[in-house]
Every structure is written in structure tokens, then in C-alpha cells.
Amino acid sequence: MTSPAPWKYQQNIFGVNNAIVDAEKRILVVNVPASDGPLMAAAPSMFAVLACIADRLPEHDELGRLARRAIEHIR
């Protein structure tokens, strides 16, 4: 199951503290440290940016290689 982006960090939602929720307000994870919540919530958007860079830059481009390597590591 995939959760639609954007994800959001919520300090309190449905009586649950420090949660990451998807675009449909489904709770994905709880008890996330407050300092990490916004970064975790940005993950789908950051992955989309990496995919865009990887798709648009040629095979020999260093930034394209780095983006493709990061995507392979995540998958």
C-alpha cells in the first residue's frame, strides 16, 4: 500500500502525539521525535525531486549518477 503525498507532521491528531499523516489523514507512524518529524514528512517530495533529476540528466552527468544511486539505495 502506498500513502499519497504530501505527508505532514502533526504534533497532535486524533489524540495521537507526534505523528506523520498522509494526504488522506491516515496515520503512518507515531511517536516521531519532534526534531525529525518535518524531515520525515518531506520524504515523498524529496524522492520525487531525486527521480526528476535522475530522469532528466544524462547517464554521464555526475549529479544524475548521484541521484540514481540514491534512488537505488532507497528502493
C-alpha positions in Angstrom: 0.0 0.0 0.0 1.3 3.4 -0.8 0.3 6.6 1.0 -0.5 9.6 -1.1 1.7 12.7 -0.7 2.0 15.2 0.7 2.8 13.8 4.1 2.6 16.1 7.1 4.0 16.1 10.6 1.3 16.6 13.2 2.1 17.3 16.9 -1.4 16.1 17.8 -4.0 14.4 15.7 -6.9 12.2 16.7 -5.5 12.1 20.2 -2.1 10.8 19.0 1.1 12.7 19.5 3.9 13.3 17.0 2.5 11.6 14.0 3.2 11.5 10.3 -0.1 11.5 8.3 -0.7 11.2 4.6 -2.8 13.4 2.3 -5.9 11.4 3.4 -5.2 12.0 7.1 -4.2 8.3 7.7 -1.6 7.9 10.4 1.6 6.4 9.1 3.8 6.5 12.2 3.5 7.8 15.7 5.9 8.9 18.5 8.2 10.5 16.0 10.8 12.8 17.6 9.7 16.4 17.1 13.0 17.3 15.5 12.7 14.6 12.9 9.0 14.9 12.0 9.2 17.6 9.4 12.1 15.9 7.6 10.3 12.5 7.6 7.1 14.2 6.3 9.1 15.7 3.4 10.4 12.2 2.2 7.9 11.7 -0.7 8.6 15.1 -2.1 12.4 14.7 -1.8 12.2 11.3 -3.6 10.1 12.9 -6.4 12.8 15.5 -6.8 15.6 12.9 -7.0 13.5 10.9 -9.6 13.1 14.0 -11.7 16.8 14.8 -11.6 17.7 11.2 -12.4 15.3 11.1 -15.4 16.4 14.4 -16.9 20.2 14.3 -16.6 22.2 12.2 -18.9 23.9 8.9 -17.8 27.4 10.5 -17.7 26.4 13.5 -15.6 27.7 13.3 -12.0 24.6 14.8 -10.4 22.4 12.3 -12.4 24.6 9.4 -11.2 24.3 10.6 -7.6 20.5 10.9 -7.9 20.2 7.4 -9.5 22.5 5.9 -6.8 20.3 7.4 -4.0 17.2 6.1 -5.6 18.6 2.6 -5.9 19.7 2.8 -2.2 16.2 3.8 -1.2 14.4 1.1 -3.2 
